[in-house]
Amino acid sequence: MPGRQAHRGRGAGGTLDRWRGLPAALVFVALVWLVDVVTQTHAVFIGFLALAPLIAAAVEGGRRTAVVSAVAMTVAVLAGLPSGLFGSLDHMLRVAVVFSVGLASIYVARSRTQRERRLRQVSEIAQVTQRAVLRVLPEQVGDLRVAARYLSAYETAKVGGDLYEVVLTPFGVRAIIGDACGKGLQAVLTASTALGAFRHAAYVHEDLAAVAADLDLAVARDPAGGAAPVAFVTAALVQFGDTELEVVNCGHPAPVLRSGAVDVVAIEPPDRYPPLGLRRGAPPPVPVRHAWRPGDRLLLYTDGLLEARDRDGGFLPLPAIYDCLGESTGDECVDRIVARLLAHTRGRTRDDAALMVLDHIPAPAR
């Protein structure tokens, strides 16, 4: 996986299965022939040869399925010779069944491979689009070392409604993490709108609260690209200075700061402010400031981490997350958090989850 950003997806074993399909079908034909010869009940076992093309059609293309069908047809015809059943009505009917199933299997294999080809094309386009929405973060931005992970609730998608970004602006390094409401394409469109607005506003406004105001207007004006009547994004925006960080929280889980060996604190806002897109005249959020020293570590995450449930409906406890913050590197930290999450849910997350770990690099290590 390039960069510091990882996605969870289904393993690819299709190529190996495809190579196994042809030998498996031919071995099945050989077994049927062997049983037929040993038992001397030729007409009965000939019909089982029709299963060989079906086995091939499950994983092979049309040409290889045609080869298996031809072999099965040949064996079915020749099976009537040793016993003298060749040309009988029973023999011809069973050969006709093998022939018919073989033709149907070729059609099924061709249709399946065409659908798979179209699906691959659509998947490639979707992956390019997803990378445009949620780009791979650099390893270092300014005096911050960055590690991020994204876990999609969908096996076939790598990006959903969660978002994150880190940019170096004239006002310092700024970061955002958020969670768009909704599911599927609607959430992706809302997340794209919020990210696009952040990438612009972060370079324009000196005040972090003004950046949040711009994002609020962008999401409110263009809810899910017009796909939904209303949309919102919970988000936490952070600005990093040399000795202090500033957090603007819009309805999002509080960032967690680890300072020193054991000091872990959640940077809670003084009041709960509406998510982006839902302010509608509400007062601007008040930034929260906290000391930010070299060696400190900040964890940003979405509620997919907090709301992950086990089989009994229990949530992932916060102490289990905080324990991971003591790892020596940010990558090890996020990997351990992801491992805890997947172990808690047995690999079945029901919601997208995104997290970032930002380390303040000491001056000698920069």
C-alpha positions in Angstrom: 0.0 0.0 0.0 1.5 3.3 -1.0 2.1 6.1 1.5 0.9 5.9 5.1 -2.7 5.2 4.3 -4.2 1.7 4.3 -7.5 0.2 3.3 -9.1 -3.0 4.1 -10.3 -5.1 1.2 -11.1 -8.6 0.1 -8.2 -10.8 -0.8 -7.7 -11.6 -4.5 -7.7 -15.4 -5.1 -9.5 -15.3 -8.5 -6.5 -15.9 -10.6 -5.4 -19.0 -8.6 -9.0 -20.4 -8.6 -9.2 -19.9 -12.4 -6.0 -22.0 -12.9 -7.5 -24.7 -10.7 -10.8 -24.9 -12.5 -9.7 -26.7 -15.6 -7.7 -29.4 -13.9 -10.5 -30.0 -11.4 -13.0 -30.5 -14.1 -10.8 -32.9 -16.1 -10.0 -34.8 -12.9 -13.7 -35.1 -12.3 -14.2 -36.5 -15.8 -11.4 -39.1 -15.2 -13.0 -40.1 -11.9 -16.4 -40.7 -13.5 -14.8 -42.7 -16.3 -12.9 -44.8 -13.7 -16.1 -45.5 -11.7 -18.0 -46.3 -14.8 -15.3 -48.8 -15.9 -15.0 -50.4 -12.5 -18.8 -50.8 -11.8 -19.7 -51.8 -15.4 -22.9 -49.7 -15.2 -22.0 -47.4 -18.0 -25.3 -45.8 -18.9 -25.9 -44.8 -15.2 -22.7 -42.9 -14.6 -22.4 -41.2 -18.0 -24.9 -38.5 -16.8 -22.5 -37.4 -14.1 -20.1 -36.2 -16.8 -22.5 -33.2 -17.3 -21.2 -31.8 -14.0 -17.7 -31.3 -15.4 -18.6 -28.3 -17.7 -20.5 -26.7 -14.8 -17.4 -26.9 -12.6 -15.3 -25.3 -15.3 -18.0 -22.6 -15.9 -17.8 -21.5 -12.3 -14.2 -20.2 -12.6 -13.1 -20.6 -16.2 -13.7 -18.6 -19.4 -15.7 -19.7 -22.4 -12.8 -21.3 -24.2 -11.6 -23.5 -21.3 -15.2 -24.5 -20.5 -15.6 -25.5 -24.2 -12.5 -27.7 -23.9 -13.9 -29.4 -20.8 -17.3 -29.8 -22.5 -15.7 -31.4 -25.5 -13.7 -33.8 -23.3 -16.8 -34.8 -21.3 -18.8 -35.3 -24.5 -16.1 -37.5 -26.0 -15.9 -39.6 -22.8 -19.7 -39.9 -22.8 -19.7 -41.2 -26.3 -16.9 -43.7 -25.8 -18.3 -44.9 -22.5 -20.9 -46.9 -24.4 -18.3 -49.0 -26.4 -17.0 -51.4 -23.7 -20.4 -52.6 -22.6 -22.1 -52.7 -26.1 -24.5 -49.9 -25.1 -23.2 -47.6 -27.8 -26.1 -46.2 -29.9 -28.9 -47.4 -27.6 -31.7 -45.0 -26.6 -30.5 -44.8 -23.0 -26.9 -44.1 -24.1 -27.9 -41.4 -26.6 -30.2 -39.7 -24.1 -27.4 -39.4 -21.6 -25.0 -38.2 -24.2 -27.5 -35.6 -25.2 -27.8 -34.4 -21.6 -24.0 -34.0 -21.4 -23.9 -32.1 -24.7 -26.8 -29.8 -23.7 -25.3 -29.0 -20.3 -21.9 -28.4 -22.0 -23.4 -25.8 -24.3 -25.2 -24.1 -21.4 -22.0 -24.1 -19.4 -20.1 -22.3 -22.2 -22.8 -19.7 -22.4 -22.7 -19.2 -18.6 -18.9 -19.0 -18.6 -18.9 -16.3 -21.4 -21.6 -14.3 -19.6 -19.8 -14.4 -16.3 -16.4 -13.4 -17.7 -18.1 -10.4 -19.5 -19.7 -9.3 -16.3 -16.5 -9.7 -14.4 -14.7 -7.6 -17.1 -17.2 -4.8 -16.8 -17.0 -5.0 -13.0 -13.2 -4.6 -13.1 -13.5 -1.6 -15.3 -16.1 0.0 -13.0 -13.9 -0.9 -10.0 -10.9 0.7 -11.6 -12.8 3.9 -12.3 -14.2 3.9 -8.7 -10.7 3.5 -7.3 -9.4 6.5 -9.3 -12.4 8.5 -8.1 -11.9 7.4 -4.5 -8.2 8.4 -4.6 -9.2 11.8 -5.9 -11.6 12.2 -2.9 -9.3 10.8 -0.2 -5.7 11.2 -1.3 -2.8 9.3 0.2 -1.3 11.4 2.9 2.4 12.2 3.0 4.6 10.7 5.7 5.6 14.2 7.0 3.9 17.6 6.8 5.9 20.4 8.4 7.0 19.3 11.8 4.4 16.5 12.0 4.8 12.8 11.2 1.5 11.5 9.8 0.0 8.0 9.9 -3.6 7.3 8.8 -5.9 4.4 8.2 -9.3 4.0 6.6 -11.6 1.0 7.0 -14.6 0.9 4.8 -17.7 -0.9 5.8 -18.1 -2.2 2.2 -15.8 -4.9 0.9 -15.9 -3.6 -2.6 -15.2 0.1 -1.7 -12.2 1.7 -0.2 -13.8 5.0 0.7 -17.1 6.0 2.2 -18.3 9.0 4.1 -15.4 9.4 6.5 -12.7 11.9 5.5 -9.3 13.3 6.6 -6.7 15.7 5.3 -3.5 17.4 6.4 -2.2 20.5 4.7 0.7 22.9 5.2 -0.6 26.5 4.9 0.8 30.0 5.4 -0.8 29.8 8.9 0.8 26.5 9.9 -0.1 22.8 9.5 -3.9 22.2 9.5 -5.8 18.9 9.7 -9.4 17.8 9.5 -11.1 14.6 10.2 -14.8 14.2 9.6 -17.8 11.9 9.1 -20.5 12.7 6.5 -24.0 11.6 7.2 -25.6 8.9 5.1 -24.3 5.8 3.3 -22.9 5.0 -0.1 -22.6 7.5 -2.9 -24.5 10.2 -1.0 -21.9 10.1 1.8 -19.0 10.1 -0.6 -20.4 13.2 -2.4 -20.8 15.0 0.9 -17.3 14.1 2.1 -15.9 15.3 -1.3 -17.7 18.7 -0.9 -16.3 19.1 2.7 -12.8 18.1 1.7 -12.7 20.4 -1.4 -13.9 23.3 0.8 -11.2 22.6 3.4 -8.4 22.4 0.9 -9.4 25.9 -0.3 -10.4 27.6 3.0 -7.4 26.3 5.0 -5.1 28.4 2.8 -7.3 31.5 2.8 -8.4 32.2 6.4 -6.1 32.9 9.3 -8.8 32.1 11.8 -9.6 28.4 12.1 -13.2 29.2 13.1 -13.6 31.0 9.8 -12.4 27.9 8.0 -15.1 26.0 9.7 -17.7 28.6 8.7 -16.6 28.2 5.0 -17.0 24.4 5.3 -20.4 24.8 6.9 -21.6 27.0 4.0 -20.2 24.7 1.4 -21.9 21.6 2.8 -25.2 23.5 3.4 -25.2 24.9 -0.2 -24.4 21.6 -1.9 -25.8 18.7 0.1 -24.4 15.5 -1.3 -24.0 17.1 -4.7 -27.7 17.6 -4.9 -28.4 13.9 -4.2 -29.9 14.6 -0.8 -32.2 17.4 0.5 -30.0 17.9 3.6 -26.5 16.8 4.5 -24.1 17.4 7.3 -20.6 16.5 8.4 -19.3 16.1 11.9 -15.7 17.3 11.9 -12.8 18.3 14.0 -10.3 20.9 12.7 -6.9 21.3 14.2 -4.2 23.9 13.7 -0.7 23.1 14.9 1.8 25.6 16.2 5.3 25.2 17.6 4.1 25.1 21.2 0.3 25.1 21.0 -2.5 23.4 19.0 -6.0 24.8 18.4 -9.1 22.6 17.9 -12.5 23.6 16.4 -15.0 20.8 17.0 -18.2 20.6 15.1 -20.1 17.7 16.6 -17.2 15.2 16.3 -15.6 12.9 18.8 -12.9 14.8 20.7 -9.3 14.4 19.6 -7.0 12.6 22.1 -3.7 14.0 23.1 -0.9 12.0 24.6 1.8 14.1 26.2 4.7 12.5 28.0 4.7 8.8 29.0 1.2 8.4 30.6 -0.7 11.7 30.3 -3.6 11.1 27.9 -6.4 13.7 27.6 -9.4 14.1 25.4 -9.6 17.7 24.1 -13.3 18.3 24.6 -15.0 21.5 23.3 -16.6 23.9 25.9 -20.0 23.3 24.3 -21.5 21.0 21.7 -21.6 22.8 18.3 -23.7 21.7 15.4 -22.1 19.7 12.6 -21.0 21.4 9.4 -24.1 22.1 7.2 -26.5 22.5 10.2 -25.3 25.7 11.9 -28.1 27.9 10.4 -27.3 31.0 12.4 -25.7 29.3 15.4 -22.8 31.1 17.0 -19.3 30.2 15.7 -17.5 27.5 17.6 -15.0 28.6 20.2 -11.5 27.1 19.5 -9.9 25.0 22.3 -6.2 25.5 22.8 -3.8 23.1 24.4 0.0 22.8 24.8 1.7 21.0 22.0 5.3 20.0 22.7 7.8 18.0 20.7 7.2 14.3 21.2 3.4 14.8 21.8 1.0 12.6 19.8 -2.5 13.5 18.7 -5.1 10.9 17.7 -8.0 11.9 15.5 -10.8 9.4 14.7 -14.4 9.0 13.6 -17.3 7.4 15.4 -16.9 4.2 13.5 -14.2 3.4 16.0 -16.3 4.2 19.0 -19.5 2.6 17.8 -17.9 -0.7 16.7 -19.8 -3.5 18.5 -18.9 -7.1 19.3 -21.3 -10.1 19.1 -22.9 -9.1 22.4 -23.5 -5.5 21.3 -20.7 -4.1 23.5 -18.7 -1.1 22.3 -14.9 -0.9 22.0 -13.7 0.5 25.3 -11.8 3.8 25.1 -9.0 2.5 27.4 -8.3 -0.2 24.8 -7.7 2.6 22.3 -5.7 4.8 24.6 -3.4 1.9 25.4 -2.2 1.9 21.8 -0.9 5.5 21.9 2.3 4.4 23.6 3.7 2.6 20.5 7.0 3.9 19.3 5.8 5.1 15.9 2.5 6.5 14.6 2.2 3.6 12.1 2.6 1.0 14.8 0.0 2.9 16.8 -2.7 3.0 14.1 -1.9 -0.6 13.2 -2.5 -1.7 16.8 -5.7 0.3 17.0 -7.0 -1.3 13.8 -6.1 -4.7 15.1 -8.0 -4.1 18.3 -11.0 -2.9 16.3 -11.0 -5.9 14.0 -10.5 -8.3 16.9 -13.4 -6.6 18.7 -15.8 -6.9 15.7 -14.4 -10.2 14.4 -13.5 -8.4 11.2 -17.1 -7.2 10.5 -17.3 -3.5 10.9 -20.7 -2.0 10.2 -19.6 1.5 9.7 -16.6 3.3 8.1 -13.8 4.1 10.4 -11.0 6.6 9.9 -8.1 7.5 12.1 -5.0 9.6 12.1 -2.0 9.8 14.4 0.0 13.0 14.2 3.4 13.1 16.0 5.2 16.4 16.9 8.7 15.7 15.7 11.5 16.9 18.0 13.8 19.4 16.4 16.9 17.1 16.2 14.8 14.4 14.3 13.3 16.8 11.7 
